[in-house]
Amino acid sequence: MKTKNSNRPYLLRYAQQGKRLKEKATGIPGCNVAASGPDAANLNRLQAEIVALLEALNKSAA
């Protein structure tokens, strides 16, 4: 990846604490879906709505 103001690449690495947190959080999305009970069609629709909202917010902030 490159920054906006520089063409120099940079590399990000997780610290040990970040690696443990990432491993611990792996199951969270699946738990949320199972707990909420929506079907795949509703999840896809919701995802599309969220993406559209984020794009609109980004556009208005620019």
C-alpha positions as CSV (number, residue, x, y, z in Angstrom):
1,M,0.0,0.0,0.0
2,K,1.1,3.6,-0.5
3,T,0.1,6.7,1.3
4,K,-1.7,9.6,-0.4
5,N,1.3,11.9,-0.4
6,S,4.0,9.4,-1.0
7,N,4.8,6.6,-3.5
8,R,6.9,4.8,-0.9
9,P,5.4,1.5,0.1
10,Y,4.9,0.5,3.7
11,L,4.2,-2.7,5.5
12,L,1.9,-3.2,8.5
13,R,2.4,-6.0,10.9
14,Y,0.2,-7.1,13.9
15,A,1.8,-6.9,17.3
16,Q,1.5,-10.0,19.4
17,Q,-1.5,-8.6,21.2
18,G,-3.2,-7.8,17.9
19,K,-2.6,-11.3,16.6
20,R,-4.3,-12.8,19.7
21,L,-7.2,-10.4,19.4
22,K,-7.6,-11.3,15.7
23,E,-7.7,-15.0,16.5
24,K,-10.2,-14.4,19.4
25,A,-12.5,-12.3,17.1
26,T,-12.6,-14.8,14.2
27,G,-15.9,-16.3,15.2
28,I,-17.8,-13.1,15.9
29,P,-19.4,-12.5,12.4
30,G,-20.8,-16.1,12.4
31,C,-22.1,-15.7,15.9
32,N,-23.9,-12.4,14.9
33,V,-25.5,-14.0,11.9
34,A,-26.6,-17.1,13.9
35,A,-28.1,-15.0,16.7
36,S,-30.0,-12.6,14.4
37,G,-31.4,-15.4,12.2
38,P,-31.8,-13.6,8.9
39,D,-31.6,-15.6,5.7
40,A,-28.9,-15.0,3.0
41,A,-31.1,-12.8,0.8
42,N,-31.8,-10.4,3.6
43,L,-28.1,-10.3,4.6
44,N,-27.1,-9.6,1.0
45,R,-29.7,-6.8,0.8
46,L,-28.5,-5.3,4.1
47,Q,-24.9,-5.4,2.9
48,A,-25.8,-3.6,-0.3
49,E,-27.6,-0.9,1.7
50,I,-24.7,-0.5,4.0
51,V,-22.2,-0.2,1.1
52,A,-24.5,2.4,-0.6
53,L,-24.7,4.4,2.7
54,L,-20.9,4.4,3.1
55,E,-20.4,5.5,-0.5
56,A,-22.9,8.3,0.0
57,L,-21.3,9.4,3.2
58,N,-17.8,9.3,1.6
59,K,-19.1,11.3,-1.4
60,S,-20.7,14.0,0.8
61,A,-17.5,14.3,3.0
62,A,-15.3,14.9,-0.1
